[in-house]
Amino acid sequence: MKKRFKTRKIAVVGMIISATSFNAIANANWHYAAATGYSRQQDTISTEQFLQQAAIAGMKEVLTGKLAADKATDKKIKAFGQMMVDDHNQANEELRALAKLKKVTLPMSTPEGGLRPDGRVDSAPENLKDTSRTRNAGGEAGNTGLAPKTGNAEAEVTHAISRLNSLSGGTFDKAYAEMMVSDHQQAVALFEKAAQSSDIDVKKYAGKYLPILKKHLKQVNALSGKLGK
């Protein structure tokens, strides 16, 4: 009788341990699935998000490139700045056409009285945080708040231009080169995501300009390295 009781007790304990182990494994698998699902979600980007972020990034490259072409003392930095203007103007023009096709409103304001990404002139470029012109929480003019922050918000473009305008000589050259390294690292990451998009037009656009951005990054990395010596 005692043996039978002990056998039942061992069996019950075994069932409890098995159930506990199963629950632990199930919970672990659930957390793993949730985590990987979240990672996959983070690795994707919507058409609207890409177009808006790419527009801001392209606008920054053109405006800062104009400054470099004008202010840089190093001839290679001058040439790189002009290349930014030429290459990104073309990319921006195609981006505007793509945004029109997708019915996506691009960020409208640009600093220093420059052209907006849609080709129009901003009537009040100095007020990039006019909350009456947007409903998003950040209060950045023309920003829908849908795209995650990537370091290329309109206000940051204004800040970058203001900072570069305050510099001169070798200090300007070095600051511009370092800025271009950082910006192109972000741009390459952005376009790599878009190159995997389910939107065929976005995928084609990103695939076209991704190699160019990588080439820019390689060139400016070399320039920055030489300036740092």
ROKE-200045 format. One record per residue (C-alpha): x, y, z; residue in one letter. Coordinates in steps of 0.5 Angstrom, whole numbers, plus 2048, in hexadecimal, padded with zeros to 3 digits. Layout:
REM ROKE-200045
XYZA/...
REM end
This chain:
REM ROKE-200045
800800800M/806805802K/8098037FCK/8038047F7R/80280B7FBF/80A80D7FAK/80980B7F2T/8038107F2R/8078157F5K/80D8147F1I/8088147EAA/80481B7EDV/80B81E7EEV/80E81C7E7G/80781F7E4M/8088267E8I/80F8267E5I/80D8247DES/8088297DEA/80D82F7E1T/81282D7DCS/80D82D7D6F/80A8347D9N/8118377D9A/8138347D2I/80C8377CFA/80E83E7D3N/81583E7D0A/81283C7C9N/80D8427C9W/8128477CCH/8178457C6Y/8118457C1A/80F84C7C4A/81684F7C4A/81884C7BDT/81184F7BAG/8138567BDY/81A8557BAS/8178547B3R/8128597B4Q/81785E7B5Q/81B85C7AFD/81685E7ABT/8138657A9I/80D8687A5S/80D86B79FT/80B8727A2E/8108717A8Q/8168707A2F/81487679EL/81387B7A3Q/81A8797A6Q/81D8787A0A/81B87F79EA/81E8827A4I/82487F7A3A/82588179CG/82388879EM/8298887A3K/82E88579EE/82C88B799V/82C89179EL/83288F7A1T/83688D79BG/835894798K/83889679EL/83E89279DA/83F893796A/83F89B798D/84389B79FK/84789579FA/84F89679FT/85188F79DD/85088E795K/84D887796K/84888979BI/84688E796K/845889791A/841884796F/83D88A798G/83B88B790Q/83A88478FM/835884795M/83188A791V/83188678BD/83087F78DD/82A881792H/82788678EN/826880789Q/82487B78EA/81F881791N/81C88278BE/81A87B78AE/81887A791L/813880790R/81087C78AA/80F87678EL/80C879794A/80787C78FK/80687678CL/804873793K/800879795K/80587A79BV/80688179ET/80E88279FL/8108877A4P/80F88E7A1M/8148937A5S/81B8947A4T/8208987A7P/82489E7A5E/81E8A07A0G/82089A79CG/81C896797L/81789179BR/81788A799P/81188B794D/815891790G/811897794R/81489C798V/81389C79FD/80F8A37A1S/8128A27A9A/81889E7A9P/81A8A17AFE/81489E7B3N/8158967B2L/8118957B9K/80B8997B7D/8068947BAT/8008977B7S/8038947B0R/80388D7B3T/7FF8887B8R/8048847BAN/8078847C1A/80E8867BFG/80C88C7BCG/81088C7B6E/80D88F7B0A/80B88B7AAG/80D8857AEN/8078807AFT/80A87C7B5G/8098767B2L/8118757B0A/8158737B6P/81B8787B8K/8218767B4T/82587D7B5G/8238807AFN/81D8847B2A/81C88B7AEE/81E88E7B5A/82588B7B5E/82688C7ADV/8258947B0T/82A8937B5H/82F88F7B1A/82F8957ACI/83089A7B1S/8368967B5R/8398957AEL/83889D7ACN/83C89F7B3S/84289B7B1L/84789C7ACS/84E89A7A9G/8508937ABG/84B8927B1T/8468937ACF/84988E7A8D/8498897ADK/84288A7B0A/83F8897A9Y/8438837A8A/8418807AFE/83A8827AEM/83A87F7A7M/83C8787AAV/8378787AFS/83187A7AAD/8338757A5H/83486F7AAQ/82C8717ACQ/82A8727A4A/82D86B7A2V/82A8687A8A/82386B7A6L/82486979FF/8268627A0E/81F8617A4K/81B86479EA/81F860799A/81B85A79DQ/81585E79CS/80E85A79AS/80D860796D/81085F78FI/81186678DD/814868794V/819862793K/81B86478CK/81D86B78EY/820869795A/824863791G/82686978BK/82986E790Y/82C869796L/832867792P/83386F791I/832870798L/83786B79AK/83C86E795K/83B875798H/83C87279FL/84386E79DK/84687579AQ/8448797A0V/8478747A5N/84D8747A1A/84D87C7A1L/84B87C7A9S/8518787AAG/85687C7A7K/8538837AAL/85487F7B1G/85B87E7B0K/
REM end
